[in-house]
Amino acid sequence: MSNIDYIIAGLGNPGKEYEKTRHNVGFMALDCVANKLGVRISFDKFKSLYVQTNYNDKKILLLKPQTFMNLSGYSVLSAMSFYKISPEKVILIFDDISLPVGKIRIREKGSHGGHNGVKNIIALCSSENFPRIKVGIGNKPNDSWDLSDWVLSKFSEEEFEIINESMQSVYESIDFIINKKIDEAMNKFN
């Protein structure tokens, strides 16, 4: 039996140069959760930085893969295997270009939707059954932007404020998901 009830994996890229970029909104969300819970994500294992803590009455593992976004599955699979956790107990938090900046969307499961980090997780774990919290980062302002340049660009000050405000909704939605109220979460936040 596992001594962890849920893994919450925020997706992003390691390194100072990627801080506060659109693609790192999953890391930002996890930092916000850790801050609210009074812990630091600083332990090194599972090709990740992580911390084990309590969220209400649940034991959770906050996981920030350090494999770079497109190889996030290696970290997630490593932690899942160690704790013998099923995909349904792994909440993914990641960026979504199809949503306006700061808008969140919760899904119980589904395809990768073109997100390479999620695509790698689904491929390595052989499942689409991951609950997920998508955080909107806005679409490219025009077709001349390369998609990778866009997701690796930094938020404007105004956008960053909106993202910071949305982190409270991400934090609250985790509570709904781990208490098996994902339908309520989708009704409230989607």
PAKOL-150073 format. One record per residue (C-alpha): residue in one letter; z, y, x. Coordinates in Angstrom, 2 decimals. Each point is the difference from the previous one (the first is absolute). Layout:
N
ATOM  res        w        v        u
ATOM    A        Z        Y        X
...
//
This chain:
190
ATOM  res        w        v        u
ATOM    M     0.00     0.00     0.00
ATOM    S    -0.94     3.45     1.25
ATOM    N     2.61     2.61     0.77
ATOM    I    -2.49     2.72    -0.97
ATOM    D    -0.95     0.65    -3.62
ATOM    Y    -2.96     2.31     0.67
ATOM    I    -2.14     1.25     2.84
ATOM    I    -1.26     3.55    -0.43
ATOM    A    -2.91     0.60     2.36
ATOM    G    -1.25     3.53     0.53
ATOM    L    -3.43    -0.01     1.64
ATOM    G    -1.11     2.39     2.73
ATOM    N    -0.90     0.36     3.65
ATOM    P     2.54     0.16     2.84
ATOM    G     0.05     2.93     2.41
ATOM    K     0.70     3.73    -0.05
ATOM    E    -3.67     0.88    -0.43
ATOM    Y    -0.03    -1.69    -3.43
ATOM    E     3.18     1.58    -1.36
ATOM    K    -0.55     2.01    -3.18
ATOM    T    -3.56    -1.28    -0.41
ATOM    R    -1.29    -1.14    -3.39
ATOM    H    -0.17    -3.64     1.08
ATOM    N     3.72     0.05     0.93
ATOM    V     1.33     0.80    -3.45
ATOM    G     1.46    -3.54    -0.16
ATOM    F     2.08     0.71     3.12
ATOM    M     1.07     3.34    -1.49
ATOM    A     1.13    -1.73    -3.20
ATOM    L     2.02    -2.57     1.94
ATOM    D     1.64     2.74     2.07
ATOM    C     0.98     1.72    -3.25
ATOM    V     1.49    -3.22    -1.41
ATOM    A     1.89    -0.65     3.25
ATOM    N     1.32     3.57     0.00
ATOM    K     1.25    -0.33    -3.60
ATOM    L     1.69    -3.30     0.89
ATOM    G     1.56     1.45     3.16
ATOM    V    -1.74    -2.35     2.46
ATOM    R    -2.52     0.32     2.85
ATOM    I    -3.05    -2.22     0.33
ATOM    S     0.45    -0.75     3.67
ATOM    F     0.22    -3.75     0.62
ATOM    D    -2.99    -1.69     1.62
ATOM    K    -1.18    -3.39    -1.31
ATOM    F    -2.89    -1.44    -2.03
ATOM    K    -2.41     2.31     1.90
ATOM    S     1.79     2.72    -1.98
ATOM    L     2.81     2.45    -0.06
ATOM    Y     2.46    -1.04    -2.67
ATOM    V     3.50     0.28    -1.41
ATOM    Q     1.89    -2.27    -2.34
ATOM    T     2.09     1.77    -2.65
ATOM    N     1.11    -0.05    -3.62
ATOM    Y    -1.75     1.71    -2.86
ATOM    N     2.36    -0.03    -2.96
ATOM    D     0.92    -3.70    -0.22
ATOM    K    -3.03    -1.33     1.91
ATOM    K    -0.36    -0.81     3.69
ATOM    I    -3.21     1.55     1.27
ATOM    L    -1.96     0.20     3.22
ATOM    L    -1.79     3.30     0.64
ATOM    L    -3.03    -0.85     2.13
ATOM    K    -2.37     2.31     1.92
ATOM    P    -2.75    -2.11     1.61
ATOM    Q    -0.82     1.13     3.53
ATOM    T    -3.31    -1.89     0.20
ATOM    F    -2.09     2.95    -1.19
ATOM    M    -1.12     0.20    -3.60
ATOM    N    -2.89    -2.46     0.01
ATOM    L     2.19    -2.82     1.39
ATOM    S     3.05     0.59    -2.23
ATOM    G    -0.17    -3.57    -1.28
ATOM    Y     1.30    -1.41     3.28
ATOM    S     3.29     1.88    -0.40
ATOM    V     0.36    -0.66    -3.70
ATOM    L    -0.77    -3.72     0.37
ATOM    S     2.43    -0.31     2.92
ATOM    A     2.88     1.48    -2.02
ATOM    M    -0.92    -1.97    -3.13
ATOM    S    -0.06    -3.25     1.97
ATOM    F     3.32     0.71     1.71
ATOM    Y     1.81     0.78    -3.26
ATOM    K    -2.02    -2.46    -2.12
ATOM    I    -0.90     2.76    -2.46
ATOM    S    -2.86    -0.31    -2.50
ATOM    P    -2.60     2.78    -0.43
ATOM    E     1.56     0.97    -3.34
ATOM    K     3.08     1.13     1.97
ATOM    V    -1.93     2.18     2.47
ATOM    I    -0.61     3.56    -1.17
ATOM    L    -2.84     1.75     1.81
ATOM    I    -0.10     3.80     0.24
ATOM    F    -3.26     1.53     1.19
ATOM    D    -2.46     2.87    -0.34
ATOM    D    -2.75     0.20    -2.62
ATOM    I    -2.95     2.40     0.28
ATOM    S    -0.94    -0.44    -3.67
ATOM    L     3.22     1.72    -1.15
ATOM    P     0.79     3.71     0.22
ATOM    V     2.45     1.00     2.73
ATOM    G     3.51    -1.14    -0.93
ATOM    K    -0.95    -1.97    -3.11
ATOM    I     1.46    -3.50     0.08
ATOM    R    -1.34    -3.12    -1.66
ATOM    I     1.85    -3.27    -0.29
ATOM    R    -1.66    -3.39    -0.35
ATOM    E     1.54    -3.44    -0.34
ATOM    K    -2.82    -1.61     1.99
ATOM    G    -3.70     0.35     0.64
ATOM    S    -2.82     0.22     2.51
ATOM    H     0.03     2.11     3.14
ATOM    G    -2.13     2.69    -1.65
ATOM    G    -1.71     0.77     3.32
ATOM    H     3.25     0.65     1.88
ATOM    N    -0.31    -1.83     3.34
ATOM    G     3.75    -0.39     0.57
ATOM    V     0.46    -1.64    -3.41
ATOM    K    -3.19    -2.03     0.56
ATOM    N     1.51    -1.46     3.20
ATOM    I     3.30    -0.79    -1.75
ATOM    I    -1.76    -1.77    -2.88
ATOM    A    -2.24    -1.95     2.40
ATOM    L     2.82    -1.20     2.27
ATOM    C     2.48    -0.73    -2.80
ATOM    S    -2.63    -1.58    -2.30
ATOM    S     1.29     1.89    -3.02
ATOM    E    -0.65     3.16    -2.02
ATOM    N     3.39    -0.24    -1.73
ATOM    F     1.66     2.87     1.86
ATOM    P     1.58     2.73    -2.14
ATOM    R    -1.21     3.30     1.35
ATOM    I     0.65     3.70    -0.10
ATOM    K    -3.08     2.04     0.79
ATOM    V     0.49     3.61     1.02
ATOM    G    -2.91     2.36    -0.53
ATOM    I    -1.35     1.80     3.04
ATOM    G    -3.06     1.54    -1.67
ATOM    N    -3.63    -0.82     0.58
ATOM    K    -2.18     1.42     2.76
ATOM    P    -0.85     3.61    -0.81
ATOM    N    -3.71    -0.74     0.47
ATOM    D    -2.37    -2.78     1.05
ATOM    S    -0.35     1.33     3.54
ATOM    W     3.56    -1.17     0.80
ATOM    D     0.22    -3.42     1.63
ATOM    L     2.54    -2.06    -1.97
ATOM    S     2.02    -0.98     3.07
ATOM    D     0.12     3.65     1.13
ATOM    W     1.21     0.98    -3.48
ATOM    V     2.83    -2.55    -0.25
ATOM    L     1.11     0.86     3.55
ATOM    S     0.04     3.74    -0.75
ATOM    K     3.28     1.81    -0.53
ATOM    F     1.13     1.35    -3.34
ATOM    S    -0.09     3.75    -0.54
ATOM    E     3.44     1.63    -0.38
ATOM    E    -0.50     0.20    -3.77
ATOM    E    -1.09    -3.65    -0.21
ATOM    F     2.92    -1.08     2.17
ATOM    E     2.43     1.67    -2.43
ATOM    I    -1.62    -1.90    -2.88
ATOM    I     0.25    -3.27     1.95
ATOM    N     3.67     0.67     0.75
ATOM    E     0.68     0.60    -3.71
ATOM    S    -1.76    -3.27    -0.92
ATOM    M     2.33    -1.98     2.27
ATOM    Q     2.77     0.22    -2.62
ATOM    S    -2.31    -1.79    -2.46
ATOM    V    -0.79    -2.65     2.62
ATOM    Y     3.74    -0.51     0.57
ATOM    E     0.68    -0.30    -3.74
ATOM    S    -2.93    -2.34    -0.57
ATOM    I     1.39    -2.46     2.57
ATOM    D     3.11    -0.32    -2.15
ATOM    F    -2.08    -0.89    -3.04
ATOM    I    -2.02    -2.58     1.94
ATOM    I     2.94    -1.81     1.59
ATOM    N     1.75    -0.12    -3.37
ATOM    K    -3.05    -1.70    -1.52
ATOM    K    -0.96     3.00    -2.10
ATOM    I    -3.45     0.58     1.48
ATOM    D    -1.50     0.67    -3.45
ATOM    E     2.52     2.81    -0.49
ATOM    A    -0.84     1.32     3.45
ATOM    M    -3.72     0.02    -0.81
ATOM    N     0.66     1.77    -3.33
ATOM    K     2.16     2.65     1.65
ATOM    F    -1.93     0.72     3.21
ATOM    N    -3.67    -0.96    -0.58
//
